[in-house]
Amino acid sequence: MNGKFTAEQLTKFTLYAEWLILSTWWIGDNWSSLMQSVGASEKVFRLMDLLPSRQLTSKGLRLQKLEGRIQYADVEFSYPSRPSAPILRRLNLTLNPNEVVAIVGLSGSGKSTIVNLLLQLYEPTNGQILIDGVPLSELDTRWFRERIGFVGQEPKLFRMDVTSNIKYGCPREVSQEEVEWAAKQAYAHDFLMALPDGYNTIVDDALLSGGQKQRVAIARALLRDPAILVLDEATSALDAESEHYVKSVITEVSTDPKARRTVIIIAHRLSTIQAADRIIVMENGSIVEDGKHSDLVKQNGLYSRLAQRQNDALP
Ligand SMILES: Nc1ncnc2c1ncn2[C@@H]1O[C@H](COP(=O)(O)OP(=O)(O)OP(=O)(O)O)[C@@H](O)[C@H]1O
């Protein structure tokens, strides 16, 4: 070097400087993602280190056959995070085997909490829940949960084919015929057959509507032939077609002796539950009405007001 830059050296210098700047920028950009991943994986490892809860390890009672009678006896409940706010107040409710019961009420009245206690996500603060006469707390939790089918408001489907999604979580080997039987029971068979690869179609977010996802989840629950089926009806995901079919599923369970089981529906659309054997109306943590649709409409109470409000809101 004689203290002067050649054109070639200048070009090289510019390119190397650009490359260095880009690399530094790239490292800076990815450093925060890397740190985020480290933070997230720490949480995953912490969860993996947790021991299963006592509920799942302790051996409780296993009944010879689960009939599906559910009794809430003087059940009181507050969430641990808000112990001073009573959510259920001395709740007494009996659901008979094979009965189809809908729970309705204003938002926040305690409908989901009733189900949360049945699923043993929480324990009553006072009182107890009996299953076929046996305290729920004495039953083998894993055994009991295997016999409950739960369909939540926003069911999770996985990025795998439709058949695998319906089979997901089923503890026994099932044939394709059984999968299709469950889909027919859930009124999902026809739209599933219309997919590009039918039951082999890979599910992605955009493939199915909210209501269709819920019908696939109902098929998944029915395939396990649960003694108790809990359906938390979606507040917003149901399109008119799916609403019609959820109604049909409820009618089917109520009328077909082979499909019968104890069913609890947390309903937001009163039109879907008119065929239920009984409707429980909740207000502020207590049951305020209990009866058939036709009787409750005549009572002119909260149910009839809610039904009227929904009728008025229809276009
Ligand atoms: N995990 C929780 N911790 C604390 N409070 C809760 C929890 N879950 C629900 N709550 C409160 O308990 C009350 C009853 O809630 P719940 O979900 O049972 O009502 P809901 O009738 O099912 O309502 P919605 O129709 O909106 O689903 C509400 O006031 C709610 O804010």
The ligand as a MOL file (V3000), in Angstrom:
LIG
                    3D

  0  0  0     0  0            999 V3000
M  V30 BEGIN CTAB
M  V30 COUNTS 31 33 0 0 0
M  V30 BEGIN ATOM
M  V30 1 N -60.7830 -18.3240 37.1570 0
M  V30 2 C -61.5390 -17.3810 37.7270 0
M  V30 3 N -61.0690 -16.6370 38.7510 0
M  V30 4 C -61.8180 -15.6740 39.3280 0
M  V30 5 N -63.0950 -15.4040 38.9770 0
M  V30 6 C -63.6250 -16.1140 37.9630 0
M  V30 7 C -62.8850 -17.1480 37.2880 0
M  V30 8 N -63.6700 -17.6810 36.3230 0
M  V30 9 C -64.8480 -17.0270 36.3910 0
M  V30 10 N -64.8290 -16.1020 37.3770 0
M  V30 11 C -65.9360 -15.2130 37.7680 0
M  V30 12 O -66.9960 -16.0340 38.2240 0
M  V30 13 C -68.2550 -15.5100 37.8170 0
M  V30 14 C -69.0500 -16.6040 37.1280 0
M  V30 15 O -68.3480 -16.9570 35.9500 0
M  V30 16 P -68.8560 -18.1010 34.9560 0
M  V30 17 O -67.8490 -18.2090 33.8800 0
M  V30 18 O -69.1910 -19.3260 35.7280 0
M  V30 19 O -70.2070 -17.4280 34.4270 0
M  V30 20 P -71.0630 -17.8380 33.1310 0
M  V30 21 O -72.4890 -17.7530 33.5640 0
M  V30 22 O -70.6040 -19.1380 32.5840 0
M  V30 23 O -70.6980 -16.6460 32.1550 0
M  V30 24 P -70.6160 -16.6400 30.5290 0
M  V30 25 O -72.0080 -16.8280 30.0120 0
M  V30 26 O -70.1060 -15.2620 30.2460 0
M  V30 27 O -69.6560 -17.7170 30.1010 0
M  V30 28 C -67.9630 -14.3030 36.9590 0
M  V30 29 O -68.1170 -13.1480 37.7550 0
M  V30 30 C -66.5160 -14.4660 36.5650 0
M  V30 31 O -65.8890 -13.2030 36.4280 0
M  V30 END ATOM
M  V30 BEGIN BOND
M  V30 1 1 1 2
M  V30 2 1 2 3
M  V30 3 2 2 7
M  V30 4 2 3 4
M  V30 5 1 4 5
M  V30 6 2 5 6
M  V30 7 1 6 7
M  V30 8 1 6 10
M  V30 9 1 7 8
M  V30 10 2 8 9
M  V30 11 1 9 10
M  V30 12 1 10 11
M  V30 13 1 11 12
M  V30 14 1 11 30
M  V30 15 1 12 13
M  V30 16 1 13 14
M  V30 17 1 13 28
M  V30 18 1 14 15
M  V30 19 1 15 16
M  V30 20 2 16 17
M  V30 21 1 16 18
M  V30 22 1 16 19
M  V30 23 1 19 20
M  V30 24 2 20 21
M  V30 25 1 20 22
M  V30 26 1 20 23
M  V30 27 1 23 24
M  V30 28 2 24 25
M  V30 29 1 24 26
M  V30 30 1 24 27
M  V30 31 1 28 29
M  V30 32 1 28 30
M  V30 33 1 30 31
M  V30 END BOND
M  V30 END CTAB
M  END
